[in-house]
Amino acid sequence: MAEVKYNEDNIKSLDWKEHIRLRPGMYIGKLGDGSHIDDGIYILVKEVIDNCIDEYVMGHGKKIELKIEDGRVSVRDFGRGIPLGKVVDCVSKMNTGGKYDSKAFKKSVGLNGVGTKAVNALSSYFLVQAFREGQTKRAEFTRGVLDAESKIKKAEGTNGTLVEFEPDNTIFKNYKYRSDFVENQLWNYAYLNAGLRINFNNKSIYSKNGLLDLLEKKTNPEHLRYPIIHLIGDDIEIALTHGQQYGEEYYSFVNGQNTTQGGTHLQAFREAIVSTVRNHFGKSFDSKDIHASIIGAVSIRVEEPVFESQTKTKLGSLTIGPDGPTVKSFILDFLKNNLDNFLHQNKEAADALLKRIQQSERERKEIAGIKTLANQRAKKANIHNKKLRDCRLHLTDKEKKTALEDRMGTTIFITEGDSASGSITKARDVQKQAVFSLRGKPLNCYGMSKKIVYQNEELNLLQHALDIEDGINNLRYARVVIATDADVDGMHIRLLLLTFFLQFFPDLVRQRHLYILNTPLFRVRDKSKTFYCYDSKEKQAAIAALRGKPEITRFKGLGEISPSEFGGFIGEDIRLDQVLLQESTSIEDILGYYMGKNTPQRQKFIINNLKYEIDELDEELAVVDIKDEDSELSPKVSTADIMAEKGIG
């Protein structure tokens, strides 16, 4: 082997924009195309909005205007505006910004001054314009390179800053902003900054009561054990209640930033609740019984916060400030005084809380015996040989912390039947991809207690394979992917699995671990080229592209796709739909609607969604007879296949 030279020529120095463009994941996390809520294009918006929020927190500007149209983002705040002589430097020079002066931004979201520089470097067009005291200055960039810079001149208008940008489509390929994802981000800003008004594409987003409004929007009052407790102090705000669902539901924030992965403040909040409740009732309740079915939100302000990444999804700070108390003692002292006082003054709420804890205690003890037997059965079943084709790489502690952020962890495919699991098993990446095979359709567990998870062999083995028996902290895979056939039975299995996870492990969905695998419905090919099509529109485009008499195959099930083909569908170009709960989604309501008794409302929904245009169906049937009978390729698609695709049986 030839010796690789290593000398001065191998040492490279990159300027700020080159480094950001070479390693964008270090600055904005996952790139993506906008189909996932944590894709990079949303982080770009967040970085600009964060600066506007910092101005509001410091008492400057009560309104933010955001427009997204044809991929271009425009953000205008009405704060103090960037000092005009530093407009260019603030968006194009590293280690430059006002947040290094903690007197000006004592409790800012970001302190490293990287955010807008990353947006600038990763945008094909970037504009910044500052307005201050009747004067303005603007600058325009292309991928971080300054194109035009105006002189300071007079201008009418309110103080503030305007930023416009278009994400670079050579980095964010085929990107598209989803307005519901953006709106979800903005509502969190509104809840954390009561009184701030955000106008998004002419829609007003506003919260008067902060975290109280957040929990009211996230919950159904009919499912709560007691009215939401809302407490506000200096640099801290909490909202708290208990529902009827399994699992715990938390929303945590630091300096107006939604810390989706929690951190020291969320852990302190959970511990403080347990300590306060035990002291109030004078009982040593198990912490699991206090946490069961809890719905809570916590927001704190921290001087010079330390986050575990540039995307600021997890707080690492141990203290409130350089000279302040620890995060743990700060939150504990607040709850010890304020939550305890509230429970003393609101006996009905205290009694309802006590009953909820006692109910959880009874259920836990009832399951204890069954749980032991179920664990023994799972061990005896030798799950890792019969049900689970495991991968070689498991998440280390560090990878567990970052899995949601970079999506580079392991994946498990949950499928049904030997043929489907066999195809995936042969095609998978054995280092990172595991396969769990179901035997038949899983049980419809809607409305059942968690006892059924241990009594039903398939569900018990599934929770053991995922290692979520005691919650998702020990989840063995970053992505849990439901992989079923694209037919009626496959859709039914998918629905039953969604019901299982939403009913008993809702945190798996809330923390964005659950996905649906998309596989192609059609293969369109001739002797020169092959297209894999995921819907009828793609199929028609493929037929037009071939301009001949291609063979069309309708894949009825995963087992019909050869392992060599399957490898392309679960590799780098894998198509996954992330299962997300919308702002107003109530798990109890949605499960009751789809999995409960056949109500008139659901009947009406089914009838309304079974209406098809005759012309559309005729167009589909017209492509049946386009195969050359003498072709050496496989048989043509049948009319039955077309009907099956339409859901008409």
C-alpha positions as CSV (number, residue, x, y, z in Angstrom):
1,M,0.0,0.0,0.0
2,A,1.3,3.4,-1.0
3,E,2.2,5.6,1.9
4,V,-0.2,8.5,2.4
5,K,1.7,11.8,2.7
6,Y,0.8,14.1,5.6
7,N,2.5,17.5,5.6
8,E,1.8,21.2,5.6
9,D,-0.3,20.9,2.4
10,N,-2.8,18.7,4.2
11,I,-3.6,21.4,6.8
12,K,-6.5,23.6,5.7
13,S,-7.9,26.8,7.1
14,L,-11.6,27.5,6.3
15,D,-13.2,30.9,6.7
16,W,-16.5,31.1,8.7
17,K,-18.9,30.6,5.8
18,E,-16.9,27.8,4.3
19,H,-16.9,25.9,7.6
20,I,-20.6,26.4,8.1
21,R,-21.4,25.2,4.6
22,L,-19.0,22.2,4.9
23,R,-20.4,21.1,8.3
24,P,-24.0,22.6,8.5
25,G,-25.1,19.8,10.9
26,M,-22.9,21.3,13.6
27,Y,-24.9,24.5,13.4
28,I,-28.5,23.6,12.5
29,G,-28.7,19.9,13.1
30,K,-30.4,17.7,10.5
31,L,-30.8,19.3,7.0
32,G,-33.9,17.6,5.5
33,D,-36.4,18.9,3.0
34,G,-39.0,20.4,5.5
35,S,-41.0,17.2,5.9
36,H,-39.9,16.8,9.6
37,I,-40.5,19.5,12.2
38,D,-36.8,19.5,13.2
39,D,-35.4,19.9,9.7
40,G,-32.8,22.6,9.2
41,I,-35.0,25.1,7.3
42,Y,-37.1,25.5,10.5
43,I,-33.9,26.0,12.5
44,L,-33.0,28.9,10.2
45,V,-36.3,30.6,10.9
46,K,-35.8,29.9,14.6
47,E,-32.4,31.5,14.7
48,V,-33.7,34.8,13.3
49,I,-36.9,34.8,15.4
50,D,-34.7,34.1,18.5
51,N,-33.1,37.5,18.1
52,C,-36.5,39.2,17.9
53,I,-37.6,37.4,21.0
54,D,-34.5,38.6,22.8
55,E,-35.4,42.2,22.0
56,Y,-38.9,41.6,23.4
57,V,-37.6,40.0,26.6
58,M,-35.4,43.1,27.1
59,G,-38.5,45.3,26.8
60,H,-38.2,46.4,23.2
61,G,-40.9,45.7,20.6
62,K,-44.2,43.9,21.2
63,K,-44.7,42.7,17.6
64,I,-43.0,40.4,15.1
65,E,-44.0,40.0,11.5
66,L,-43.2,36.8,9.7
67,K,-43.9,36.0,6.0
68,I,-43.0,32.8,4.2
69,E,-43.9,32.8,0.5
70,D,-42.4,30.6,-2.3
71,G,-39.5,29.6,-0.1
72,R,-38.5,33.1,0.9
73,V,-38.6,34.0,4.6
74,S,-39.1,37.6,5.8
75,V,-38.8,38.5,9.5
76,R,-39.4,42.1,10.9
77,D,-39.2,43.0,14.5
78,F,-39.7,46.3,16.2
79,G,-36.9,46.3,18.8
80,R,-34.0,48.6,19.0
81,G,-32.5,47.5,15.6
82,I,-28.9,46.5,15.0
83,P,-26.5,49.4,15.6
84,L,-26.1,50.7,12.0
85,G,-22.3,50.7,11.9
86,K,-22.3,47.0,12.8
87,V,-25.1,45.7,10.5
88,V,-22.7,43.8,8.2
89,D,-20.4,42.5,11.0
90,C,-23.3,41.1,13.1
91,V,-24.3,38.7,10.3
92,S,-21.0,37.9,8.7
93,K,-18.2,38.0,11.4
94,M,-17.8,35.2,13.9
95,N,-17.4,36.2,17.5
96,T,-19.3,39.4,16.8
97,G,-22.6,40.4,18.4
98,G,-24.4,42.2,21.2
99,K,-25.0,39.1,23.3
100,Y,-21.4,38.9,24.5
101,D,-22.3,41.9,26.7
102,S,-24.5,40.2,29.3
103,K,-25.7,43.6,30.6
104,A,-27.5,44.1,27.3
105,F,-28.8,40.5,26.9
106,K,-28.6,39.0,30.4
107,K,-31.1,36.2,29.7
108,S,-30.8,35.7,26.0
109,V,-31.6,32.5,24.1
110,G,-28.3,32.4,22.4
111,L,-24.9,33.9,23.4
112,N,-22.4,32.5,20.9
113,G,-23.4,34.9,18.1
114,V,-23.5,32.1,15.5
115,G,-27.2,31.9,14.6
116,T,-27.7,34.6,11.9
117,K,-24.2,33.9,10.5
118,A,-25.3,30.3,9.9
119,V,-28.5,31.5,8.2
120,N,-26.5,33.8,6.0
121,A,-24.0,31.2,5.0
122,L,-26.7,28.6,4.2
123,S,-28.9,31.0,2.2
124,S,-28.7,31.6,-1.6
125,Y,-30.1,35.1,-0.7
126,F,-29.8,37.0,2.5
127,L,-30.8,40.5,3.4
128,V,-30.4,42.4,6.6
129,Q,-31.7,45.9,7.2
130,A,-31.7,47.9,10.5
131,F,-33.8,50.9,11.4
132,R,-32.7,53.2,14.2
133,E,-33.9,56.7,15.1
134,G,-34.9,57.7,11.6
135,Q,-32.0,56.1,9.8
136,T,-31.4,52.8,8.1
137,K,-28.7,50.6,6.6
138,R,-29.0,47.4,4.6
139,A,-26.7,44.7,3.2
140,E,-27.3,41.7,0.8
141,F,-25.4,38.5,0.7
142,T,-25.2,35.3,-1.4
143,R,-24.1,32.2,0.5
144,G,-22.4,34.4,3.1
145,V,-20.6,36.6,0.5
146,L,-21.4,40.3,0.7
147,D,-23.0,41.5,-2.6
148,A,-24.2,45.0,-1.8
149,E,-24.0,47.3,1.2
150,S,-25.8,50.7,1.4
151,K,-24.7,53.8,3.2
152,I,-26.5,55.0,6.3
153,K,-29.4,57.1,5.1
154,K,-32.6,58.7,6.4
155,A,-35.7,56.5,6.5
156,E,-39.2,56.5,7.9
157,G,-40.5,53.7,10.0
158,T,-40.3,52.2,13.4
159,N,-37.0,51.0,15.0
160,G,-36.2,47.4,14.4
161,T,-34.6,44.8,12.1
162,L,-35.7,43.2,8.9
163,V,-34.1,39.9,7.8
164,E,-35.0,38.1,4.5
165,F,-33.5,34.9,3.3
166,E,-33.9,31.9,0.9
167,P,-32.4,28.6,2.1
168,D,-29.8,27.4,-0.4
169,N,-31.5,24.6,-2.5
170,T,-28.1,23.0,-3.1
171,I,-28.0,22.2,0.6
172,F,-31.7,21.9,1.4
173,K,-32.8,19.9,-1.6
174,N,-36.4,20.2,-2.8
175,Y,-37.3,21.9,0.5
176,K,-40.7,23.2,1.3
177,Y,-41.9,25.0,4.4
178,R,-45.0,23.5,6.1
179,S,-47.1,26.2,7.6
180,D,-48.4,24.0,10.4
181,F,-44.8,23.3,11.6
182,V,-43.9,27.0,11.6
183,E,-47.1,27.9,13.4
184,N,-46.4,25.3,16.1
185,Q,-43.0,27.0,16.6
186,L,-44.6,30.4,16.8
187,W,-47.2,29.4,19.3
188,N,-44.4,28.2,21.7
189,Y,-42.9,31.7,21.4
190,A,-46.2,33.2,22.2
191,Y,-46.8,31.0,25.2
192,L,-43.4,31.9,26.6
193,N,-43.8,35.6,26.0
194,A,-47.3,36.5,27.1
195,G,-48.3,39.8,25.5
196,L,-46.1,39.4,22.4
197,R,-48.1,39.4,19.1
198,I,-46.7,37.5,16.1
199,N,-48.2,37.9,12.7
200,F,-47.6,35.0,10.4
201,N,-48.8,35.3,6.9
202,N,-51.5,37.6,8.1
203,K,-52.5,35.3,10.9
204,S,-52.3,36.6,14.5
205,I,-50.6,34.5,17.2
206,Y,-51.0,35.8,20.7
207,S,-51.1,34.4,24.3
208,K,-52.4,36.4,27.3
209,N,-51.8,33.8,30.0
210,G,-48.6,32.0,28.9
211,L,-48.2,28.4,30.0
212,L,-51.8,28.2,31.2
213,D,-52.9,28.9,27.6
214,L,-50.4,26.2,26.4
215,L,-51.8,23.4,28.6
216,E,-55.4,24.5,27.9
217,K,-54.7,24.1,24.2
218,K,-52.9,20.8,24.7
219,T,-55.6,19.2,26.9
220,N,-59.4,18.5,27.0
221,P,-60.9,19.8,30.3
222,E,-63.2,16.8,30.4
223,H,-60.1,14.5,30.7
224,L,-58.4,16.4,33.5
225,R,-58.5,15.4,37.2
226,Y,-58.4,19.0,38.4
227,P,-58.1,22.4,36.9
228,I,-54.7,23.4,35.6
229,I,-52.4,24.9,38.4
230,H,-50.6,28.0,37.1
231,L,-47.9,29.6,39.1
232,I,-45.6,32.5,38.2
233,G,-42.5,33.9,39.9
234,D,-39.3,35.8,39.2
235,D,-37.7,34.0,36.2
236,I,-39.9,31.0,36.5
237,E,-43.4,29.9,35.4
238,I,-45.1,26.5,35.7
239,A,-48.4,24.9,34.8
240,L,-49.4,21.5,36.1
241,T,-52.3,19.0,36.1
242,H,-53.1,15.3,35.9
243,G,-55.1,13.6,33.1
244,Q,-56.2,10.0,32.4
245,Q,-53.5,9.0,29.9
246,Y,-50.5,6.8,30.4
247,G,-47.1,8.2,30.6
248,E,-45.9,11.7,31.4
249,E,-46.3,14.8,29.2
250,Y,-43.9,17.8,29.7
251,Y,-43.2,21.0,27.9
252,S,-40.0,22.7,29.0
253,F,-38.4,26.1,28.0
254,V,-35.4,28.2,28.8
255,N,-35.2,31.9,28.0
256,G,-38.1,31.4,25.6
257,Q,-36.5,28.4,23.8
258,N,-38.4,25.2,23.6
259,T,-36.0,22.5,25.0
260,T,-37.6,19.5,23.4
261,Q,-35.0,17.2,25.0
262,G,-35.4,18.7,28.5
263,G,-32.3,19.1,30.5
264,T,-31.4,20.1,34.1
265,H,-34.5,22.3,34.5
266,L,-36.9,19.6,33.5
267,Q,-35.3,17.0,35.7
268,A,-35.4,19.5,38.6
269,F,-39.1,20.2,37.9
270,R,-39.9,16.4,38.0
271,E,-38.0,15.9,41.3
272,A,-39.5,19.1,42.8
273,I,-43.0,17.9,42.2
274,V,-42.4,14.6,43.9
275,S,-40.7,16.2,46.9
276,T,-43.5,18.9,47.3
277,V,-46.3,16.3,47.0
278,R,-44.8,13.9,49.5
279,N,-44.3,16.7,52.0
280,H,-47.8,18.1,51.5
281,F,-49.5,14.8,52.1
282,G,-47.0,13.5,54.5
283,K,-46.7,10.2,52.6
284,S,-43.7,8.6,50.9
285,F,-45.5,7.9,47.6
286,D,-43.5,6.1,44.8
287,S,-42.3,8.8,42.4
288,K,-43.8,6.7,39.5
289,D,-47.3,7.1,41.0
290,I,-46.9,10.9,41.3
291,H,-45.6,11.2,37.8
292,A,-48.2,8.9,36.2
293,S,-50.6,10.8,33.9
294,I,-49.0,14.2,34.7
295,I,-49.1,17.0,32.2
296,G,-46.8,19.9,33.0
297,A,-44.9,22.8,31.6
298,V,-41.9,24.7,33.1
299,S,-40.2,27.8,31.9
300,I,-37.2,29.5,33.5
301,R,-34.8,32.4,32.7
302,V,-31.1,31.7,33.1
303,E,-28.2,34.0,32.8
304,E,-25.8,32.9,30.1
305,P,-27.4,29.5,29.6
306,V,-25.3,26.5,28.5
307,F,-27.0,24.2,26.0
308,E,-25.7,20.9,24.8
309,S,-25.8,21.9,21.1
310,Q,-26.2,24.9,18.8
311,T,-29.9,23.9,18.2
312,K,-30.5,24.5,22.0
313,T,-32.8,21.5,22.6
314,K,-31.3,20.5,25.9
315,L,-30.2,22.7,28.9
316,G,-26.9,21.8,30.5
317,S,-26.6,24.7,32.9
318,L,-26.4,23.7,36.6
319,T,-27.0,27.2,38.0
320,I,-29.4,30.1,37.3
321,G,-26.4,32.5,36.8
322,P,-22.8,33.0,37.7
323,D,-23.7,34.0,41.2
324,G,-27.1,32.4,41.4
325,P,-28.5,29.2,43.0
326,T,-28.4,25.8,41.3
327,V,-31.2,25.2,38.9
328,K,-32.4,22.3,41.1
329,S,-32.6,24.3,44.3
330,F,-34.2,27.3,42.5
331,I,-37.1,25.2,41.1
332,L,-37.4,23.2,44.3
333,D,-37.7,26.3,46.5
334,F,-40.3,27.8,44.2
335,L,-42.5,24.7,44.2
336,K,-42.0,24.0,47.9
337,N,-43.5,27.4,48.7
338,N,-46.0,28.1,45.8
339,L,-47.3,24.7,44.9
340,D,-47.7,23.7,48.6
341,N,-49.5,26.9,49.3
342,F,-51.8,26.4,46.3
343,L,-52.7,22.8,47.5
344,H,-53.5,24.1,51.0
345,Q,-55.7,26.9,49.6
346,N,-57.5,24.6,47.0
347,K,-58.6,21.5,48.8
348,E,-60.7,20.1,45.9
349,A,-57.6,20.2,43.7
350,A,-55.5,18.6,46.4
351,D,-58.1,15.8,47.0
352,A,-58.3,15.1,43.2
353,L,-54.5,14.9,43.0
354,L,-54.4,12.5,45.9
355,K,-57.0,10.3,44.3
356,R,-55.1,10.2,41.0
357,I,-51.9,9.2,42.9
358,Q,-53.7,6.5,44.8
359,Q,-55.3,5.1,41.6
360,S,-51.8,4.9,40.0
361,E,-50.5,3.1,43.1
362,R,-53.3,0.5,42.9
363,E,-52.8,-0.1,39.2
364,R,-49.1,-0.5,39.7
365,K,-49.5,-3.1,42.4
366,E,-52.1,-4.9,40.5
367,I,-49.8,-5.2,37.5
368,A,-46.8,-6.2,39.6
369,G,-47.6,-10.0,39.7
370,I,-48.6,-10.1,36.1
371,K,-45.5,-8.2,35.1
372,T,-43.1,-10.7,36.7
373,L,-44.8,-13.6,34.9
374,A,-44.8,-11.7,31.6
375,N,-41.0,-10.9,31.9
376,Q,-40.4,-14.6,32.5
377,R,-42.4,-15.5,29.4
378,A,-40.6,-13.0,27.3
379,K,-37.2,-14.4,28.5
380,K,-38.4,-17.9,27.8
381,A,-39.6,-16.9,24.3
382,N,-36.0,-16.0,23.4
383,I,-37.3,-12.9,21.7
384,H,-33.9,-12.0,20.3
385,N,-33.8,-15.1,18.1
386,K,-37.5,-15.6,17.2
387,K,-39.1,-12.2,17.0
388,L,-36.3,-9.7,16.8
389,R,-33.5,-9.5,14.2
390,D,-31.4,-7.1,16.1
391,C,-28.8,-4.7,14.8
392,R,-25.2,-4.7,15.9
393,L,-25.0,-1.0,17.0
394,H,-27.0,0.1,20.0
395,L,-27.3,3.6,21.2
396,T,-24.7,4.6,23.7
397,D,-25.7,7.0,26.5
398,K,-24.3,9.9,24.4
399,E,-26.1,8.8,21.3
400,K,-29.4,8.6,23.3
401,K,-28.9,12.2,24.3
402,T,-28.4,13.3,20.7
403,A,-30.6,10.9,18.8
404,L,-33.5,13.3,18.4
405,E,-31.2,16.0,17.3
406,D,-29.2,14.4,14.6
407,R,-31.4,11.4,13.7
408,M,-28.2,9.3,13.2
409,G,-29.2,6.6,15.7
410,T,-30.5,3.1,15.1
411,T,-33.8,2.1,13.5
412,I,-36.2,-0.8,14.1
413,F,-38.8,-1.8,11.5
414,I,-42.0,-3.4,12.9
415,T,-43.7,-5.5,10.3
416,E,-46.1,-8.5,10.0
417,G,-45.5,-11.9,8.4
418,D,-42.4,-13.9,7.4
419,S,-42.3,-12.7,3.8
420,A,-42.2,-9.0,4.7
421,S,-39.8,-9.4,7.6
422,G,-37.6,-11.6,5.4
423,S,-37.3,-9.0,2.7
424,I,-36.4,-6.2,5.1
425,T,-34.0,-8.5,7.0
426,K,-32.1,-9.4,3.9
427,A,-32.0,-5.7,2.6
428,R,-31.3,-3.9,5.9
429,D,-28.1,-2.4,7.2
430,V,-27.2,-4.9,9.9
431,Q,-25.2,-2.3,11.8
432,K,-28.1,0.1,12.4
433,Q,-31.4,-1.5,11.3
434,A,-33.3,-4.1,13.3
435,V,-36.5,-5.9,12.4
436,F,-39.4,-7.0,14.7
437,S,-41.8,-9.5,13.2
438,L,-45.4,-9.5,14.3
439,R,-47.5,-12.7,14.1
440,G,-50.9,-11.6,12.7
441,K,-52.7,-8.5,13.6
442,P,-52.0,-7.0,17.1
443,L,-54.8,-6.6,19.6
444,N,-57.0,-3.5,19.5
445,C,-56.1,-2.2,22.9
446,Y,-58.2,1.0,22.9
447,G,-59.8,1.7,26.3
448,M,-57.9,-1.2,28.0
449,S,-55.6,-0.9,31.0
450,K,-51.9,-1.4,30.8
451,K,-52.4,-4.9,32.3
452,I,-53.3,-6.1,28.8
453,V,-49.7,-5.3,27.6
454,Y,-48.4,-8.0,29.9
455,Q,-51.2,-10.4,29.3
456,N,-50.9,-10.2,25.5
457,E,-47.8,-12.1,24.2
458,E,-47.3,-10.0,21.1
459,L,-47.6,-6.6,22.8
460,N,-45.4,-7.8,25.7
461,L,-42.7,-9.0,23.4
462,L,-42.9,-5.7,21.4
463,Q,-42.4,-3.6,24.5
464,H,-39.5,-5.8,25.6
465,A,-37.9,-5.5,22.2
466,L,-38.0,-1.7,22.4
467,D,-37.2,-1.7,26.1
468,I,-39.9,0.7,27.0
469,E,-41.5,-1.2,29.8
470,D,-40.6,1.5,32.3
471,G,-40.9,4.5,29.9
472,I,-38.9,5.6,26.9
473,N,-35.7,6.6,28.7
474,N,-34.2,3.2,27.8
475,L,-35.5,3.1,24.3
476,R,-33.0,1.0,22.3
477,Y,-33.6,2.6,18.9
478,A,-33.8,6.3,17.7
479,R,-36.4,5.5,15.2
480,V,-39.4,3.1,15.5
481,V,-40.8,2.5,12.1
482,I,-44.1,0.9,11.3
483,A,-43.6,-1.0,8.0
484,T,-46.9,-2.6,6.7
485,D,-48.3,-3.5,3.3
486,A,-50.1,-0.8,1.4
487,D,-53.4,-2.6,1.5
488,V,-56.5,-2.7,3.7
489,D,-54.9,-5.3,6.1
490,G,-51.7,-3.3,6.2
491,M,-53.5,-0.1,7.0
492,H,-55.4,-1.9,9.8
493,I,-52.2,-3.2,11.4
494,R,-50.7,0.3,11.2
495,L,-53.8,1.7,13.0
496,L,-53.7,-1.0,15.7
497,L,-50.0,-0.3,16.3
498,L,-50.6,3.5,16.4
499,T,-53.3,2.8,19.0
500,F,-51.0,0.7,21.1
501,F,-48.3,3.4,21.2
502,L,-50.7,6.3,21.7
503,Q,-52.6,4.4,24.4
504,F,-49.7,3.2,26.5
505,F,-46.5,4.9,25.3
506,P,-47.6,8.4,24.1
507,D,-44.1,9.8,24.9
508,L,-42.8,7.7,22.0
509,V,-44.9,9.9,19.7
510,R,-44.5,13.2,21.5
511,Q,-40.7,12.9,21.5
512,R,-40.8,12.1,17.7
513,H,-39.5,8.6,17.7
514,L,-42.4,7.0,15.7
515,Y,-42.5,6.8,11.9
516,I,-44.4,5.2,9.0
517,L,-42.4,3.6,6.2
518,N,-43.4,4.6,2.7
519,T,-42.6,2.0,0.0
520,P,-43.5,2.3,-3.7
521,L,-46.9,1.2,-4.9
522,F,-45.7,0.8,-8.5
523,R,-42.7,-0.2,-10.6
524,V,-42.8,1.2,-14.1
525,R,-40.1,0.0,-16.5
526,D,-39.0,-0.9,-19.9
527,K,-35.7,-2.5,-21.1
528,S,-33.8,0.7,-20.6
529,K,-35.0,2.3,-17.4
530,T,-37.0,1.6,-14.1
531,F,-39.1,4.0,-12.1
532,Y,-40.4,3.3,-8.6
533,C,-43.6,5.3,-8.0
534,Y,-45.1,6.1,-4.6
535,D,-48.5,7.3,-5.9
536,S,-50.6,7.5,-9.1
537,K,-49.2,10.9,-10.1
538,E,-45.6,9.6,-10.0
539,K,-46.7,6.6,-12.0
540,Q,-48.3,8.7,-14.7
541,A,-45.1,10.8,-14.9
542,A,-43.0,7.7,-15.3
543,I,-45.2,6.3,-18.1
544,A,-44.9,9.7,-19.9
545,A,-41.1,9.7,-19.4
546,L,-40.6,6.2,-21.0
547,R,-42.8,7.1,-24.0
548,G,-43.5,3.5,-24.9
549,K,-45.3,0.5,-23.7
550,P,-43.8,-0.1,-20.3
551,E,-44.5,-2.9,-17.8
552,I,-46.4,-1.7,-14.7
553,T,-46.2,-3.7,-11.6
554,R,-48.5,-3.0,-8.6
555,F,-46.7,-4.1,-5.4
556,K,-49.5,-5.7,-3.3
557,G,-47.2,-6.3,-0.2
558,L,-43.7,-5.8,1.1
559,G,-42.9,-9.5,0.6
560,E,-43.3,-9.0,-3.2
561,I,-40.4,-6.5,-3.3
562,S,-37.1,-8.3,-3.8
563,P,-34.4,-7.7,-1.1
564,S,-32.2,-6.2,-3.8
565,E,-34.9,-3.6,-4.6
566,F,-35.9,-3.2,-0.9
567,G,-32.4,-2.1,-0.1
568,G,-32.9,1.1,-2.1
569,F,-36.1,1.9,-0.2
570,I,-34.7,1.7,3.3
571,G,-31.2,3.2,2.6
572,E,-30.2,6.8,2.4
573,D,-33.3,7.7,0.4
574,I,-35.7,6.1,2.8
575,R,-39.1,7.8,2.8
576,L,-40.6,8.2,6.3
577,D,-43.6,10.0,7.5
578,Q,-43.0,11.2,11.1
579,V,-46.0,10.6,13.4
580,L,-46.7,14.0,14.9
581,L,-49.4,15.3,17.3
582,Q,-50.8,18.6,16.2
583,E,-51.3,21.5,18.7
584,S,-54.9,20.8,19.3
585,T,-54.7,17.0,19.2
586,S,-56.2,15.1,22.2
587,I,-55.0,11.5,22.3
588,E,-58.2,10.5,24.1
589,D,-60.4,12.2,21.6
590,I,-58.6,10.9,18.5
591,L,-58.5,7.3,19.8
592,G,-62.1,7.5,20.8
593,Y,-63.1,8.7,17.3
594,Y,-61.2,6.2,15.3
595,M,-61.1,3.2,17.5
596,G,-64.1,3.5,19.7
597,K,-67.7,2.6,18.9
598,N,-69.0,3.2,15.4
599,T,-70.5,6.7,15.9
600,P,-72.6,8.6,13.4
601,Q,-69.8,11.2,13.1
602,R,-67.3,8.5,12.0
603,Q,-69.8,7.0,9.6
604,K,-70.3,10.4,8.0
605,F,-66.5,10.8,7.7
606,I,-66.1,7.4,6.0
607,I,-69.0,8.2,3.5
608,N,-67.6,11.6,2.7
609,N,-64.1,10.3,2.0
610,L,-65.3,7.4,-0.3
611,K,-66.4,9.8,-3.0
612,Y,-64.4,9.4,-6.2
613,E,-64.6,11.2,-9.5
614,I,-65.6,8.8,-12.3
615,D,-63.2,10.5,-14.7
616,E,-60.3,9.9,-12.3
617,L,-61.1,6.2,-12.0
618,D,-61.5,5.9,-15.8
619,E,-58.0,7.5,-16.2
620,E,-56.5,4.8,-13.9
621,L,-58.3,2.0,-15.8
622,A,-57.1,3.3,-19.1
623,V,-53.4,2.4,-18.3
624,V,-54.1,-1.3,-17.8
625,D,-53.6,-2.5,-21.4
626,I,-50.4,-0.7,-22.3
627,K,-48.0,-3.8,-21.9
628,D,-46.6,-5.5,-24.9
629,E,-47.7,-9.2,-24.8
630,D,-44.3,-10.3,-26.1
631,S,-42.4,-8.5,-23.4
632,E,-40.0,-10.7,-21.3
633,L,-40.9,-8.6,-18.3
634,S,-43.5,-9.7,-15.6
635,P,-47.3,-9.6,-16.0
636,K,-49.2,-6.3,-16.4
637,V,-51.1,-4.6,-13.7
638,S,-54.6,-5.8,-13.4
639,T,-57.9,-3.9,-13.0
640,A,-58.1,-5.4,-9.5
641,D,-54.8,-3.7,-8.6
642,I,-56.2,-0.4,-9.7
643,M,-59.3,-0.9,-7.7
644,A,-57.3,-2.0,-4.7
645,E,-55.2,1.2,-4.9
646,K,-58.4,3.2,-4.8
647,G,-59.6,1.4,-1.8
648,I,-62.6,0.0,-3.7
649,G,-63.0,-3.7,-3.0
